[in-house]
Amino acid sequence: MAWSTREIAELAGTSLRTVRHYHEVGLLNEPERRSNGYKQYGVAHLVRLLRIKRLTGLGFSLTQIAAMRDDEHPRDALRALDAELAATIERLQLARAEVGALLRTALPHDLSLPFAPAGASAVLPDPDRSFVTVMSSVLGPSGLRAYTDMLHQAPDASVAVELDRLPADADEQTRRDLADRLVPFVRALHAKHPGLGDLSSDAPRGRNHAAETIGKAIDDLYNPAQVDVMRRLRVLLSQPGKTGPA
């Protein structure tokens, strides 16, 4: 029994291009040719093609298949593939959970699942939402946990709303007074969530990178008056015993 390239491809449920590619990469031996120059494939070629199709269907790469022997059970390769598939399933389950959260809530699509409760319970202003997204990308597990806990449990405060609504042309006195009134609010948050004091402790790319990225995000996302209030607030918080307006 001999088949042409097109016939062997159809029998194996693949394409001419795939069969030719397997020849090029050394996965399938070249068959003998008929007197007219056309290739003639046999049962061994069909079995090999079906085996390759089965293994690629399971998830093996062509490189992995090339390293396997036809007469040997690929036990180690199967174990490695099983671990790979388990990791893929976990990733897909997490992705599905995030999609479900997006469907169930008003959570913006650029916020990840840990922020779902916060995003669902309140509509974040665009700058704050973008800032949360940046934080989620630079913080490590413990920093992210402290930050998300704070977001979930932060009380509604008129002083925080004032900062969100502060116009870019706010005068000096307004900015100074707002920074003073934010001190007790922020200190209360730190007391309830101690991890806020060192959010970048386990940042994947280090403290400096986290600080630079967060600083740039603040400068780009907030208006000059808001940035000035945040700067004043940092100074006030660094002063021992400072609890509120003088």
N, C-alpha and C positions, 0 to 999 in steps of 0.2 A: 504494500500500500504506500503510495507516494502522493503528496499534496503540493500544490503550488504555494507561494507565499500568501496570496490572498485567501486560499482555502484553509491553510493552517491558522491564519489569523481569525477567520470566521469560526472555525471549530473551537478555538480557545477563547472566543468571546473578547477579542482584543482588536487592535488596528494594525494595518500594514506598517504604519510609522513606528508603532511600539515594537513590533517584531524586528524591524531594522535597527532600532535603537538598542535592543538587547544584543544584537550582533555586534554593534559598535563598541559597547562597554564590556563585551566578553561574557555576558550572562548566557548566551545561547550560541552553541557551535554552528558554524556555517555548514549547510548541508551539501551533498554532492549535487552536481548539475547534470541535467539531461543532455543529450546530444545537441539539442537546440539551444543550449545555454541557460535554460531556466532552472531555477533551484527546485530540488525535489525533497520535501520534508517527510520524515517517517514518524512512527509512533513515539520514538524516544524524544523527538522534538516536541510533539504534542504534550507528552507527559511533563517535560521540562517547562513548557510554557504555562501549563495548568498549575504546576507547583509554584512558579514565580507569581502567578496571579493570586493564588491562595495566600502566599506569604505577604505580598504587598497589601492585600485586602485586610490582613491582620494588623498591618502597621509597620512591617519591616521595610527598611530602606533598601534600595538596590545594592548599596555597598555592603550592608549586613547580609543580604542574600548571597552575594558573591563569595563571602567568607564561609558560607555553610557548605558542608559536604552532603551530597545527595543520599549517601548510605549511612548517615549518622543523625540521631535525634538531636535537634538543636536546643537541648534543655537549658543551657546557660543563656542563650539568646532569648529564649521564651521567658525566662525569669526576668531578664532585664526589660523586655518589652512589657511584661505584666506591671512592673514598677512604673514604667513610663506611662502606661495607660491609666494606672491608678492616679497618678499626678494630674493627668489630663482631665480625668473625670472630676477630680476635686476642683480643678480650675473652672470647669464648665458648670459645676454645681454652684460655685460662688457667683459666676457670671449670671446664671439663671436667677439666683436669689436677688441680685442687684436689679435685673430686669423686672422681677416681680415687684420689688420696692418702687421702682419707677412707675409701674402700672397702677399700684395701689395708692400712691401718695402724690403730693405735689412736688416731690424732690426733684430739683433740677438735674438734668442728665449728666452734668459735669461734676457732680458730687458723688463720692463713693458711698457704699452701703453704711459704713459706721456713722455717717452724718445724717442718715435717713430720719431718725426721730427728731433731730434738731431742724432739719429742713422741712419736715412735715408739719411741725407744730408752729412754725412761724415763717413768713416770707422774708428771706434775707435780702437786704439791699444788694444791688449788683456788685459794688466794691467788696462788701463783706463776703459774698458768695465766692467771688474770684480769689479772695485772700484765703478762705478756707480750702479751696482747691489747691492753692500753692502750698499751704501748710501740710496737706495730706501727702504731698510729693516729696517733702524734704525731711519730715520727722521720722524717727525710728519708732519701734513698737511701743516703748514706754512713754515717749513724748506724745505720740499720737493718742494713746489711751488717756493720758491726762487732759489733753486738749479736747478730745471728743466728750469726755465726762463733763468738762466745764461747759461745753456748748449745750449738752443735753439738760444740764441742771442750772444754768445761769438764770438768775431771777430777772424778770422784766424790770428795767430801771429807767426812769425818765432821763437821768443824766447820761446814760448810754445812748438813748435816742437823740439827745441833744448833739452828741458828737457826730452821729450819723447824719444829722441835718445841718450841721454847722456850715454856713456859706464860706466860700473861699475868701471873701473880703471882710470876715469878722475882725473887729478891732482888737487891739492889744488887751484891753481890760476884759473883754468877753472871753478871750482865749485863756488868759491867766485864771479867771474865776472858774472856768469849766475844768481846767486841769486840776485845780484845788479840790473841786467837788467830786472829781473822779477818783481821788486817792482812796477814800474809805471803801468805795465800791470795789475797786481792784484789790485792795488788801483783803477784803472779805472773800473774794474769789480765791485768792492765794491761800488763805487760811483753810478753806474748804477743799481745795485741790492743791496740795503741796507740790505735786509734780510740775505745776506751772512755773515754778522757780527755776527749773533747769530743763526746759523742753527739748533742747538739742543734745542732751547727754548721750543718746545713742543714735544720733542722726547718721544715716548710712554713709554720707560723704563728709562727715565731720562737722564740728561746731562752726568753724569759720565759713564753710560753704552754706550752712543753714542760715547763719546770721546775715551773710551777704545777700542771699536770695530773699529772705524775709524783709530785709531793709529795702531792697529794690522794689519788692511788691508794694510795700507801704508808700514809697515815694511815687510809684506809678499809678496806684489805685485811688489814693486819697488826695483831696485838694490841699493846697499849702497851709491853710488854717488848721485843718485836721491833723496834718503831719506835725505842725508846730505844737499843738496841744499834746500829741503823743510824746513828743520830745520833752516837753515840760513835765509831763506825767512821769516819765522815766527818771528824770532828775529828782522829782519830789519823792518817788518811791525809794530812791537810794538813800534818802536822809532818814536815819534812825528816829523813830518816835513821831514821824510825820503822819498824822491820821486824817487830816482834813484841812479846811480853810483856816488860815491864821486869824 
